Amino acid sequence: MSNKGVLLIFSGPSGSGKDTVLDELVKVDSDVVVSMSVTTRKPRKGEVNGEHYIFVSKEEFEKNIESGKMIEYVQYGENYYGTPKDPIDKWLAEGKTVILRIEVQGADRIRELYPDVISVFLMPPSVRALHKRLAGRGSEDEHSIRCRMEIAMNEMIRASDYDYIIVNDRLEEAVIHTLDVIKRHR
């Protein structure tokens, strides 16, 4: 592996399995680190601040934007999500493979700032499977699920903007395909 790390964008609609695939990746490859996003949304059941996301107030998030501490951010519904800059640059300098779990809008900004970035779009096996996954969470009402499905459809249209598209039909295969992409670019 070279001294310079690899930066990888990892996007996909809500419910595509991004977190599950990334959890498996870090278990099998010690040089992979996943950037932790900062968000203003409330934690879901079982989510821990500093483990799943960094949960902050809207005011604190907006202060980070103004001070240049966020390399990208997006407002998704009523909440902000974004990526802090300092840890990314530190890990890249250490030669790590840094994965940014971000939305398609944030990916556009990252491509501008880091032209060598590699991008992967995680696609659900079908629209029906995606709806089932979102409903299966049990954390949102039908209106929220419909909104997320509409957003997902718009995001999936953008999949062709990515270097790689991986269908998450079987977790093990999605992990293997993502590892192959990482190894190809180290």
Helices and strands as residue ranges (DSSP letters): E 6-11, H 18-28, E 32-34, E 38-39, E 54-55, H 58-66, E 70-76, E 79-84, H 85-93, E 97-101, H 104-113, E 118-123, H 127-136, H 142-157, G 158-161, E 164-167, H 171-185
